[in-house]
Amino acid sequence: MLRHTDGVAPSRPLEDSICPVFCVTANEGRVIHRFFDTCPFSPSGRYLAGFRMPYEDRRPSPGEAGQVVVVDLEAGTERVVAETAGWEPQLGANINWGADDRTLVFNDVDTQRWRPEVVRLDWTTGQAERWPGGVYQVSPCGRYAAACSLEKMRRTQAGYGVMVPDDRVPRNIGAPEDDGLFIVDLATGERWLVLSLRDAVGVIPELRGLSDAELEGWEVYGFHCKWSGDGERLIFTIRRFRNRGEARWDVLHLDKGAVRFDVLTLRAGGTEVVDAVPAVCWEHGGHHINFYPDGTRLSMNLRDPELDALRLMRVGVDGSGLEAMTDVPGSGHPTVYPDGVHVLTDTYQHEPWTRDGLTPLRWIDLRAGTERVLAWIDTRPPGGDDDAVLRVDPHPAWDRSWRWVAFNGVSGGTRRVFVADLGGLVND
């Protein structure tokens, strides 16, 4: 895949890597890829999609646009293919690939109506379709985009949705029947509500059976939405906090411990809804739930209060068999490799692995209970801003062959995307 290795030389942390690492956004910088659970590589593996922030030292305001960038990994070229106002600093515009190398799917905002939209773009011709709604993740077949109400996401946590003016963001007092998990058919533009928040609370132990008046004591919102590898199931994260009367924003950061999490799984058609990881499991801390490659289990970090450390955990999609994978501590954004024996993850700046502003890319052997550091990554935010929304998370993400890994880092004073070749490790 990677034939072009010119451009920005590996920065200081990448010189210590134990696998080949390349900077693939060597030009202007300010580029990130989407997230740890979505492949930024095109279906053939030739191209990589990224998002260029217009600036790196402050949060976005409604209407400010960034750029959708396509990198040709064989030719070593970089091309701006679109602009969009539908972004925040952690996931950019939620750029996903469609069914082929020509199709990109991402978020935008109609700034005349302040309406979030999902865009399907043939980046080779510039032909685009756009519909009301949004995308958090595209199904493996490339046909369907799943998302919650992206403009509401920053009520619980800023950085992951789209920006519209505050007065255009409704509050969810209780669990509305007209909000929840939506799917857009990218062939027709048809959009439907596959699971309402009102129906979702019916499987959440703490909320099940409450009257409408009692539910109004909470504000309930959707957040992460993820497809299983076979496209049969979805993860839908429900977040909630107490209704105090006034409008609240970024509650996860501004009111520590106030947000309750429930991770639901369901069939793509909206059946077999299960609270696989209820809020009681997250009370001591945790993050970043994901499907196993085979779609039968979920992986995540959960804090063990006795050890005062994160553990790498797994649980069935039906909520059964919650258990630790290993005694090796968890961190960052873990992905289980298809062999079921290895986990790839990164770390946060505040976690104990950080040294001199560098964070490791960790390769954990569950069977042996050991780990290797693949590379040390500079993740210090350009400008030194302490705003958590502007942090630089590597978000390691595999290609479809499970050989190449893209991750974010900082080099030359700006955000860039790097690609590591793990062929020598995964084929041992």
VOPAGU-2260 file (C-alpha; in pm, 1 decimal, decimal comma):
REM VOPAGU-2260
SITE   aa  ch    i         X         Y         Z
SITE  MET   A    0       0,0       0,0       0,0
SITE  LEU   A    1     253,2     261,4     113,2
SITE  ARG   A    2     501,0     314,3    -165,9
SITE  HIS   A    3     571,1     680,4     -99,1
SITE  THR   A    4     780,5     743,3     211,5
SITE  ASP   A    5     902,9    1098,0     148,7
SITE  GLY   A    6     769,1    1404,0     329,9
SITE  VAL   A    7     802,1    1483,8     696,9
SITE  ALA   A    8    1069,5    1271,4     857,8
SITE  PRO   A    9     958,9    1066,5    1156,8
SITE  SER   A   10     952,7    1292,3    1460,7
SITE  ARG   A   11    1159,8    1213,6    1768,2
SITE  PRO   A   12     912,2     966,4    1923,9
SITE  LEU   A   13     872,4     771,4    1601,3
SITE  GLU   A   14    1245,2     712,2    1563,0
SITE  ASP   A   15    1213,1     461,9    1847,6
SITE  SER   A   16     934,7     263,2    1681,8
SITE  ILE   A   17     979,0    -112,5    1640,6
SITE  CYS   A   18     774,7    -118,7    1317,2
SITE  PRO   A   19     786,9     104,9    1007,8
SITE  VAL   A   20     596,8     431,3    1065,9
SITE  PHE   A   21     520,6     693,8     800,6
SITE  CYS   A   22     376,8    1044,2     818,1
SITE  VAL   A   23     110,9    1052,6     545,2
SITE  THR   A   24      -4,9    1414,5     589,3
SITE  ALA   A   25     328,5    1582,0     542,7
SITE  ASN   A   26     210,4    1907,2     387,3
SITE  GLU   A   27       3,7    2169,6     566,8
SITE  GLY   A   28     -82,9    1967,3     875,2
SITE  ARG   A   29    -377,1    2026,3    1114,0
SITE  VAL   A   30    -511,8    1685,7     999,0
SITE  ILE   A   31    -674,5    1406,4    1201,3
SITE  HIS   A   32    -847,0    1084,5    1105,6
SITE  ARG   A   33   -1185,2     992,2    1252,1
SITE  PHE   A   34   -1173,5     747,0    1545,2
SITE  PHE   A   35   -1036,8     418,4    1669,5
SITE  ASP   A   36   -1338,5     214,8    1557,0
SITE  THR   A   37   -1369,5     331,5    1194,3
SITE  CYS   A   38   -1130,7     248,9     911,8
SITE  PRO   A   39    -983,7     569,0     760,4
SITE  PHE   A   40    -847,6     365,1     468,5
SITE  SER   A   41   -1053,7     324,1     152,7
SITE  PRO   A   42   -1190,8     -22,3      69,5
SITE  SER   A   43    -892,9    -104,0    -155,7
SITE  GLY   A   44    -646,0      43,4      93,5
SITE  ARG   A   45    -502,1     292,4    -155,0
SITE  TYR   A   46    -647,5     610,1      -3,6
SITE  LEU   A   47    -679,6     758,8     343,1
SITE  ALA   A   48    -939,8    1018,0     442,1
SITE  GLY   A   49    -867,8    1288,0     696,7
SITE  PHE   A   50   -1007,6    1614,0     827,2
SITE  ARG   A   51    -808,8    1938,5     831,3
SITE  MET   A   52    -899,9    2171,9    1114,1
SITE  PRO   A   53    -895,4    2542,4    1023,7
SITE  TYR   A   54    -706,1    2612,6    1349,0
SITE  GLU   A   55    -580,9    2408,4    1644,2
SITE  ASP   A   56    -587,4    2644,9    1942,9
SITE  ARG   A   57    -958,7    2693,2    2013,3
SITE  ARG   A   58   -1296,0    2521,0    1989,9
SITE  PRO   A   59   -1501,0    2574,6    1672,8
SITE  SER   A   60   -1788,6    2817,6    1645,8
SITE  PRO   A   61   -2102,7    2743,8    1442,3
SITE  GLY   A   62   -2049,0    2789,6    1070,1
SITE  GLU   A   63   -1668,3    2768,9    1067,9
SITE  ALA   A   64   -1553,6    2523,7     801,7
SITE  GLY   A   65   -1273,9    2269,2     783,1
SITE  GLN   A   66   -1156,1    2054,0     493,0
SITE  VAL   A   67   -1206,5    1693,0     387,2
SITE  VAL   A   68    -870,7    1560,7     265,9
SITE  VAL   A   69    -792,1    1247,3      63,4
SITE  VAL   A   70    -435,5    1111,0      68,0
SITE  ASP   A   71    -319,9     881,6    -214,3
SITE  LEU   A   72     -94,6     643,5     -22,1
SITE  GLU   A   73      69,8     509,9    -337,4
SITE  ALA   A   74     138,7     842,4    -511,1
SITE  GLY   A   75     205,6    1035,9    -190,6
SITE  THR   A   76     -32,3    1315,4    -288,7
SITE  GLU   A   77    -288,1    1502,0     -78,2
SITE  ARG   A   78    -607,9    1656,6    -213,0
SITE  VAL   A   79    -876,0    1874,9     -53,5
SITE  VAL   A   80   -1208,4    1739,1    -182,2
SITE  ALA   A   81   -1469,3    1929,4      21,8
SITE  GLU   A   82   -1531,2    2184,9     293,3
SITE  THR   A   83   -1771,2    2131,0     580,7
SITE  ALA   A   84   -1905,4    2313,1     884,5
SITE  GLY   A   85   -2015,6    1983,3    1042,7
SITE  TRP   A   86   -1726,9    1907,0    1275,4
SITE  GLU   A   87   -1578,3    1915,9    1623,0
SITE  PRO   A   88   -1213,1    1865,9    1726,0
SITE  GLN   A   89   -1211,8    1501,2    1834,3
SITE  LEU   A   90   -1373,8    1326,4    1533,6
SITE  GLY   A   91   -1361,5    1602,3    1274,7
SITE  ALA   A   92   -1653,5    1564,7    1033,8
SITE  ASN   A   93   -1694,3    1191,9    1109,7
SITE  ILE   A   94   -1554,3    1102,6     766,1
SITE  ASN   A   95   -1634,8     744,5     664,5
SITE  TRP   A   96   -1575,9     557,7     340,8
SITE  GLY   A   97   -1874,6     423,2     150,9
SITE  ALA   A   98   -1884,8     103,7     -49,8
SITE  ASP   A   99   -1596,0     194,4    -283,7
SITE  ASP   A  100   -1288,2     411,2    -323,8
SITE  ARG   A  101   -1488,5     694,3    -477,5
SITE  THR   A  102   -1743,5     742,7    -201,0
SITE  LEU   A  103   -1698,8     946,0     116,4
SITE  VAL   A  104   -1969,4    1004,7     378,0
SITE  PHE   A  105   -1939,1    1289,1     629,5
SITE  ASN   A  106   -2128,7    1554,4     824,1
SITE  ASP   A  107   -2207,9    1910,3     723,7
SITE  VAL   A  108   -2438,9    2184,5     854,4
SITE  ASP   A  109   -2684,2    2387,9     648,9
SITE  THR   A  110   -2595,6    2725,5     800,9
SITE  GLN   A  111   -2907,1    2893,1     661,4
SITE  ARG   A  112   -3137,7    2660,9     854,1
SITE  TRP   A  113   -2877,2    2540,2    1105,9
SITE  ARG   A  114   -2964,6    2184,3    1013,8
SITE  PRO   A  115   -2717,8    1895,2    1044,5
SITE  GLU   A  116   -2679,6    1701,6     720,4
SITE  VAL   A  117   -2512,6    1385,4     597,9
SITE  VAL   A  118   -2318,8    1415,8     273,1
SITE  ARG   A  119   -2241,1    1136,6      27,6
SITE  LEU   A  120   -1962,8    1256,0    -201,6
SITE  ASP   A  121   -1798,3    1107,9    -509,3
SITE  TRP   A  122   -1470,3    1283,8    -442,2
SITE  THR   A  123   -1332,6    1199,7    -786,5
SITE  THR   A  124   -1606,2    1400,0    -963,4
SITE  GLY   A  125   -1733,4    1632,2    -691,8
SITE  GLN   A  126   -2088,4    1499,2    -726,5
SITE  ALA   A  127   -2262,6    1509,4    -388,1
SITE  GLU   A  128   -2594,8    1424,1    -231,4
SITE  ARG   A  129   -2696,9    1561,4     107,3
SITE  TRP   A  130   -2986,0    1480,8     335,2
SITE  PRO   A  131   -3106,0    1583,9     683,7
SITE  GLY   A  132   -2945,7    1382,4     960,8
SITE  GLY   A  133   -2586,9    1281,9    1009,7
SITE  VAL   A  134   -2331,1    1003,9    1028,3
SITE  TYR   A  135   -2142,3     862,5    1321,0
SITE  GLN   A  136   -2050,2     537,6    1151,4
SITE  VAL   A  137   -2129,1     379,1     814,6
SITE  SER   A  138   -2228,1      12,5     795,1
SITE  PRO   A  139   -1964,3    -232,0     665,9
SITE  CYS   A  140   -2145,6    -262,0     332,9
SITE  GLY   A  141   -2132,3     115,2     288,1
SITE  ARG   A  142   -2509,5     150,6     243,9
SITE  TYR   A  143   -2632,1     286,6     579,0
SITE  ALA   A  144   -2522,6     569,3     810,5
SITE  ALA   A  145   -2606,8     544,2    1181,4
SITE  ALA   A  146   -2610,2     845,8    1412,9
SITE  CYS   A  147   -2787,1    1005,7    1704,5
SITE  SER   A  148   -2875,1    1377,3    1705,3
SITE  LEU   A  149   -2523,1    1506,4    1654,3
SITE  GLU   A  150   -2600,1    1866,1    1745,4
SITE  LYS   A  151   -2707,4    1750,7    2094,8
SITE  MET   A  152   -2394,2    1551,3    2173,7
SITE  ARG   A  153   -2208,7    1843,9    2330,2
SITE  ARG   A  154   -2469,2    1865,9    2604,1
SITE  THR   A  155   -2303,2    1560,6    2758,4
SITE  GLN   A  156   -1954,8    1593,2    2603,6
SITE  ALA   A  157   -1808,7    1846,1    2363,1
SITE  GLY   A  158   -1585,3    1745,3    2073,3
SITE  TYR   A  159   -1772,1    1466,0    1893,6
SITE  GLY   A  160   -2069,2    1607,5    1703,2
SITE  VAL   A  161   -2149,0    1917,9    1497,5
SITE  MET   A  162   -2180,4    2284,0    1591,2
SITE  VAL   A  163   -2500,7    2484,8    1562,2
SITE  PRO   A  164   -2593,7    2789,6    1774,4
SITE  ASP   A  165   -2681,6    2704,3    2133,5
SITE  ASP   A  166   -3037,1    2828,5    2096,0
SITE  ARG   A  167   -3090,4    2581,4    1808,5
SITE  VAL   A  168   -3000,6    2277,2    2019,8
SITE  PRO   A  169   -3311,3    2124,2    2183,8
SITE  ARG   A  170   -3296,2    1982,3    2535,6
SITE  ASN   A  171   -3413,7    1628,1    2597,9
SITE  ILE   A  172   -3621,3    1661,5    2913,1
SITE  GLY   A  173   -3687,3    1297,4    2983,3
SITE  ALA   A  174   -3660,5    1044,5    2699,7
SITE  PRO   A  175   -3828,3    1176,2    2381,1
SITE  GLU   A  176   -4013,2     949,3    2142,0
SITE  ASP   A  177   -3879,4    1138,7    1838,9
SITE  ASP   A  178   -3508,6    1121,7    1921,9
SITE  GLY   A  179   -3266,4     832,8    1949,0
SITE  LEU   A  180   -3072,8     616,3    1702,8
SITE  PHE   A  181   -3131,4     708,7    1337,9
SITE  ILE   A  182   -3028,7     535,3    1016,5
SITE  VAL   A  183   -2997,0     700,9     675,6
SITE  ASP   A  184   -3009,0     493,1     356,9
SITE  LEU   A  185   -2720,4     638,6     155,7
SITE  ALA   A  186   -2872,1     512,7    -169,5
SITE  THR   A  187   -3206,2     690,5    -128,8
SITE  GLY   A  188   -3170,6     944,9     152,2
SITE  GLU   A  189   -3450,8     780,8     349,7
SITE  ARG   A  190   -3405,7     830,6     725,5
SITE  TRP   A  191   -3578,1     647,6    1007,9
SITE  LEU   A  192   -3565,1     617,3    1384,5
SITE  VAL   A  193   -3454,7     262,1    1456,9
SITE  LEU   A  194   -3467,0     300,7    1835,9
SITE  SER   A  195   -3624,7     593,3    2020,5
SITE  LEU   A  196   -3487,6     710,6    2352,7
SITE  ARG   A  197   -3832,6     645,1    2500,7
SITE  ASP   A  198   -3808,5     279,7    2400,2
SITE  ALA   A  199   -3442,0     261,5    2498,7
SITE  VAL   A  200   -3507,3     354,4    2861,6
SITE  GLY   A  201   -3739,8      55,8    2880,8
SITE  VAL   A  202   -3435,1    -175,2    2900,6
SITE  ILE   A  203   -3227,1      42,1    3136,8
SITE  PRO   A  204   -3265,3     -95,3    3491,3
SITE  GLU   A  205   -3259,7     241,4    3670,2
SITE  LEU   A  206   -3516,2     396,9    3435,0
SITE  ARG   A  207   -3737,9     106,5    3341,4
SITE  GLY   A  208   -4091,0     154,9    3469,3
SITE  LEU   A  209   -4056,4     523,1    3556,8
SITE  SER   A  210   -4350,9     745,6    3475,8
SITE  ASP   A  211   -4312,1    1030,0    3226,4
SITE  ALA   A  212   -4304,0    1275,8    3516,3
SITE  GLU   A  213   -4027,3    1078,7    3688,0
SITE  LEU   A  214   -3827,9    1054,6    3363,3
SITE  GLU   A  215   -3837,9    1432,9    3335,9
SITE  GLY   A  216   -3600,5    1435,9    3630,5
SITE  TRP   A  217   -3335,8    1330,1    3377,9
SITE  GLU   A  218   -3198,8    1463,3    3051,0
SITE  VAL   A  219   -3136,6    1165,2    2822,1
SITE  TYR   A  220   -2920,7    1175,1    2506,5
SITE  GLY   A  221   -2765,8     939,4    2253,7
SITE  PHE   A  222   -2393,2     931,3    2187,0
SITE  HIS   A  223   -2172,3     659,9    2029,9
SITE  CYS   A  224   -2328,7     442,2    1756,9
SITE  LYS   A  225   -2125,6     154,6    1613,3
SITE  TRP   A  226   -2186,4    -129,1    1367,3
SITE  SER   A  227   -2064,0    -483,2    1418,5
SITE  GLY   A  228   -1826,6    -614,8    1153,1
SITE  ASP   A  229   -2101,0    -818,5     987,3
SITE  GLY   A  230   -2347,1    -528,7     989,3
SITE  GLU   A  231   -2599,5    -728,9    1191,1
SITE  ARG   A  232   -2588,5    -535,4    1517,1
SITE  LEU   A  233   -2535,0    -188,6    1656,1
SITE  ILE   A  234   -2398,9     -41,8    1977,5
SITE  PHE   A  235   -2592,1     261,8    2100,1
SITE  THR   A  236   -2460,4     449,5    2403,7
SITE  ILE   A  237   -2719,8     629,9    2615,5
SITE  ARG   A  238   -2599,2     914,0    2838,3
SITE  ARG   A  239   -2802,4    1096,2    3101,3
SITE  PHE   A  240   -2770,1    1348,2    3380,0
SITE  ARG   A  241   -3007,3    1504,3    3628,9
SITE  ASN   A  242   -3237,2    1781,5    3507,6
SITE  ARG   A  243   -3152,6    2085,3    3720,7
SITE  GLY   A  244   -3374,2    2327,2    3533,3
SITE  GLU   A  245   -3107,6    2530,2    3355,9
SITE  ALA   A  246   -2953,3    2431,3    3021,8
SITE  ARG   A  247   -2624,5    2248,6    3070,8
SITE  TRP   A  248   -2332,2    2178,1    2834,7
SITE  ASP   A  249   -2029,1    1947,1    2838,1
SITE  VAL   A  250   -2151,1    1795,1    3164,2
SITE  LEU   A  251   -1899,1    1509,6    3149,1
SITE  HIS   A  252   -1613,7    1758,2    3192,8
SITE  LEU   A  253   -1782,3    2029,7    3397,8
SITE  ASP   A  254   -1963,4    1813,6    3654,2
SITE  LYS   A  255   -1746,7    1510,3    3719,4
SITE  GLY   A  256   -1946,6    1198,3    3794,1
SITE  ALA   A  257   -2283,1    1346,4    3695,1
SITE  VAL   A  258   -2321,0    1155,1    3366,9
SITE  ARG   A  259   -2457,6     798,6    3375,8
SITE  PHE   A  260   -2378,1     560,7    3087,1
SITE  ASP   A  261   -2567,2     263,0    2949,6
SITE  VAL   A  262   -2440,2      70,8    2646,0
SITE  LEU   A  263   -2718,7     -91,5    2449,0
SITE  THR   A  264   -2688,2    -348,8    2172,6
SITE  LEU   A  265   -2957,6    -421,9    1916,6
SITE  ARG   A  266   -3022,4    -583,3    1583,7
SITE  ALA   A  267   -2993,3    -342,3    1291,6
SITE  GLY   A  268   -3369,3    -368,8    1246,1
SITE  GLY   A  269   -3433,0    -244,1    1599,7
SITE  THR   A  270   -3504,2    -578,6    1770,6
SITE  GLU   A  271   -3326,5    -765,4    2052,8
SITE  VAL   A  272   -3248,3    -446,8    2245,1
SITE  VAL   A  273   -3028,7    -523,6    2548,2
SITE  ASP   A  274   -2855,2    -307,3    2808,3
SITE  ALA   A  275   -2529,3    -498,6    2770,1
SITE  VAL   A  276   -2325,0    -276,0    3002,2
SITE  PRO   A  277   -2556,4     -90,9    3245,9
SITE  ALA   A  278   -2457,5     222,5    3433,5
SITE  VAL   A  279   -2372,6      36,8    3752,1
SITE  CYS   A  280   -2073,9    -119,5    3569,4
SITE  TRP   A  281   -1932,3     224,2    3482,7
SITE  GLU   A  282   -1964,6     383,5    3826,9
SITE  HIS   A  283   -1593,2     364,0    3901,4
SITE  GLY   A  284   -1488,3     483,0    3554,8
SITE  GLY   A  285   -1426,1     338,2    3212,2
SITE  HIS   A  286   -1452,0     413,3    2843,1
SITE  HIS   A  287   -1435,7     309,9    2477,8
SITE  ILE   A  288   -1656,6      15,9    2415,8
SITE  ASN   A  289   -1621,7    -161,8    2083,2
SITE  PHE   A  290   -1728,7    -479,0    1904,4
SITE  TYR   A  291   -1495,9    -775,2    1882,9
SITE  PRO   A  292   -1416,3    -843,3    1515,0
SITE  ASP   A  293   -1655,7   -1140,1    1511,4
SITE  GLY   A  294   -1941,2    -929,9    1652,8
SITE  THR   A  295   -2025,0   -1171,2    1935,8
SITE  ARG   A  296   -1868,7    -973,8    2221,9
SITE  LEU   A  297   -1779,8    -622,7    2326,5
SITE  SER   A  298   -1447,0    -492,1    2454,7
SITE  MET   A  299   -1394,1    -193,1    2681,4
SITE  ASN   A  300   -1194,8     -35,3    2963,5
SITE  LEU   A  301   -1351,7     -49,6    3309,8
SITE  ARG   A  302   -1190,3      69,0    3631,7
SITE  ASP   A  303   -1134,9    -186,5    3906,0
SITE  PRO   A  304   -1175,6       3,1    4235,5
SITE  GLU   A  305    -972,4    -255,8    4427,9
SITE  LEU   A  306    -675,2    -219,8    4194,1
SITE  ASP   A  307    -742,7     148,8    4123,2
SITE  ALA   A  308    -664,3      77,3    3759,7
SITE  LEU   A  309    -841,8      23,0    3432,5
SITE  ARG   A  310    -895,7    -335,6    3323,8
SITE  LEU   A  311    -945,8    -459,1    2969,6
SITE  MET   A  312   -1288,1    -624,4    2985,4
SITE  ARG   A  313   -1511,5    -824,8    2754,5
SITE  VAL   A  314   -1880,8    -905,4    2763,3
SITE  GLY   A  315   -2129,5   -1079,7    2533,8
SITE  VAL   A  316   -2354,5    -863,6    2316,7
SITE  ASP   A  317   -2639,7    -991,6    2534,7
SITE  GLY   A  318   -2467,4    -864,3    2850,0
SITE  SER   A  319   -2348,8   -1205,0    2966,5
SITE  GLY   A  320   -2003,3   -1308,7    3084,5
SITE  LEU   A  321   -1849,2    -976,6    3186,6
SITE  GLU   A  322   -1485,5   -1057,1    3269,8
SITE  ALA   A  323   -1130,1    -929,7    3251,7
SITE  MET   A  324    -926,7   -1023,9    2944,6
SITE  THR   A  325    -588,4   -1000,9    3118,3
SITE  ASP   A  326    -404,3    -865,9    3419,4
SITE  VAL   A  327    -226,0    -613,4    3195,4
SITE  PRO   A  328    -385,1    -272,9    3271,6
SITE  GLY   A  329    -611,7    -113,7    3014,9
SITE  SER   A  330    -580,4     232,6    2862,9
SITE  GLY   A  331    -690,3     454,4    2577,9
SITE  HIS   A  332    -883,8     313,9    2282,6
SITE  PRO   A  333    -852,2     -67,2    2269,7
SITE  THR   A  334    -924,4    -287,3    1968,4
SITE  VAL   A  335    -913,1    -667,0    1984,0
SITE  TYR   A  336    -719,6    -821,4    1693,0
SITE  PRO   A  337    -905,5   -1098,0    1499,1
SITE  ASP   A  338    -690,4   -1371,0    1654,7
SITE  GLY   A  339    -850,6   -1288,3    1991,0
SITE  VAL   A  340    -504,9   -1297,2    2148,8
SITE  HIS   A  341    -381,6    -941,5    2093,1
SITE  VAL   A  342    -512,0    -594,5    2174,0
SITE  LEU   A  343    -391,3    -268,4    2020,9
SITE  THR   A  344    -445,3      49,2    2219,6
SITE  ASP   A  345    -303,9     394,1    2288,7
SITE  THR   A  346    -296,9     599,2    2608,0
SITE  TYR   A  347    -400,2     942,3    2725,8
SITE  GLN   A  348    -159,0    1213,2    2834,9
SITE  HIS   A  349    -280,6    1177,7    3194,6
SITE  GLU   A  350    -225,9     800,4    3211,4
SITE  PRO   A  351      87,7     663,4    3379,5
SITE  TRP   A  352     261,5     549,2    3059,4
SITE  THR   A  353     319,3     906,4    2938,7
SITE  ARG   A  354     678,6    1028,2    2944,0
SITE  ASP   A  355     785,6    1380,3    2846,6
SITE  GLY   A  356     458,8    1437,4    2661,3
SITE  LEU   A  357     490,9    1115,8    2460,4
SITE  THR   A  358     231,8     839,5    2471,8
SITE  PRO   A  359     282,3     478,7    2361,5
SITE  LEU   A  360     108,1     265,2    2105,1
SITE  ARG   A  361      64,8     -58,4    2304,6
SITE  TRP   A  362      53,2    -414,1    2160,7
SITE  ILE   A  363     -80,0    -643,8    2432,5
SITE  ASP   A  364     -56,4   -1023,0    2428,2
SITE  LEU   A  365    -356,5   -1148,2    2627,6
SITE  ARG   A  366    -235,2   -1506,8    2640,6
SITE  ALA   A  367     113,1   -1427,2    2769,3
SITE  GLY   A  368       7,3   -1126,7    2977,5
SITE  THR   A  369     278,7    -910,5    2820,3
SITE  GLU   A  370     297,3    -597,4    2607,3
SITE  ARG   A  371     529,3    -418,3    2364,3
SITE  VAL   A  372     547,0     -49,1    2281,0
SITE  LEU   A  373     525,8     -13,2    1903,7
SITE  ALA   A  374     596,1     360,7    1895,3
SITE  TRP   A  375     611,8     665,5    2117,7
SITE  ILE   A  376     382,0     939,3    1989,6
SITE  ASP   A  377     398,2    1311,5    2056,9
SITE  THR   A  378      41,2    1398,3    2162,3
SITE  ARG   A  379      99,3    1739,9    2316,9
SITE  PRO   A  380    -169,0    1975,5    2179,3
SITE  PRO   A  381     -21,6    2244,9    1954,0
SITE  GLY   A  382     -17,2    2569,0    2148,5
SITE  GLY   A  383      -9,1    2385,8    2481,2
SITE  ASP   A  384    -380,4    2431,5    2546,6
SITE  ASP   A  385    -515,3    2239,2    2846,6
SITE  ASP   A  386    -871,5    2226,0    2707,1
SITE  ALA   A  387    -964,2    1856,0    2702,0
SITE  VAL   A  388   -1170,8    1908,4    2386,5
SITE  LEU   A  389    -851,1    2004,6    2201,1
SITE  ARG   A  390    -643,6    1707,9    2318,1
SITE  VAL   A  391    -462,8    1493,7    2060,2
SITE  ASP   A  392    -569,5    1129,0    2090,2
SITE  PRO   A  393    -389,7     880,1    1861,7
SITE  HIS   A  394    -711,9     677,9    1804,8
SITE  PRO   A  395    -531,7     383,1    1639,0
SITE  ALA   A  396    -748,1     240,7    1358,8
SITE  TRP   A  397    -685,5     -67,5    1143,1
SITE  ASP   A  398    -723,9    -105,5     770,1
SITE  ARG   A  399    -942,0    -385,0     632,6
SITE  SER   A  400    -647,5    -623,0     593,2
SITE  TRP   A  401    -556,6    -585,2     964,1
SITE  ARG   A  402    -197,2    -501,4     874,0
SITE  TRP   A  403    -181,9    -121,2     859,4
SITE  VAL   A  404    -274,6     113,1    1144,4
SITE  ALA   A  405    -343,5     485,9    1120,2
SITE  PHE   A  406    -304,9     711,3    1421,8
SITE  ASN   A  407    -291,5    1080,2    1509,4
SITE  GLY   A  408      13,6    1258,1    1644,9
SITE  VAL   A  409     198,3    1587,5    1648,5
SITE  SER   A  410     503,9    1670,0    1438,4
SITE  GLY   A  411     642,9    2005,6    1338,6
SITE  GLY   A  412     406,2    2179,0    1579,5
SITE  THR   A  413      84,3    2055,1    1415,7
SITE  ARG   A  414    -152,0    1756,2    1406,7
SITE  ARG   A  415     -67,3    1490,6    1149,2
SITE  VAL   A  416    -176,2    1137,5    1061,1
SITE  PHE   A  417      74,8     852,4    1069,4
SITE  VAL   A  418      53,1     497,6     937,0
SITE  ALA   A  419     234,7     200,3    1092,4
SITE  ASP   A  420     306,8    -128,5     917,0
SITE  LEU   A  421     234,2    -409,2    1164,3
SITE  GLY   A  422     284,6    -686,3     908,5
SITE  GLY   A  423     597,4    -806,5    1081,7
SITE  LEU   A  424     410,9    -846,9    1410,8
SITE  VAL   A  425      76,0    -986,6    1306,8
SITE  ASN   A  426     232,9   -1243,1    1073,3
SITE  ASP   A  427     481,9   -1377,2    1330,1
